[in-house]
Amino acid sequence: MIPMEYYLVVSTVMMFIGIYGFLTRRNLLAMLISVELILNSVDINFAVFNRFLFPEQLEGFFFALFAIGISAAETAVAIAIIINIYRNMRNIQVKNLDKMKW
């Protein structure tokens, strides 16, 4: 059986990669992928803590499934917004989004 610390290290690395990617990227799609990495690291934590703290119960897995569903809906809405921005501006760089005000 793999120790819980290994799962938590993987989850922490995914979280920090997602935060770094979100803060440094200027492309909306790259930022969306970074947010997905952050949400997936949270899902790993739900499943791991459920498995090791309450092995007979399934609440952590249900929370993870619910979070995956919310993540899928969030991704669909974000991609629709990005496509609309691209149609109007022909660019999805974050620095060009201030032009949408006028």
SULHU-V705396 format. One record per helix or strand of 2 or more residues. SS is the DSSP state (h for helix, s for strand). FROM is the first residue (numbers start at 1). TO is the last residue. Records with the same first field share a line. If there is no record, write none. Layout:
BEGIN
SS: FROM-TO, FROM-TO
END
This chain:
BEGIN
h: 4-24, 28-53, 59-89, 94-101
END
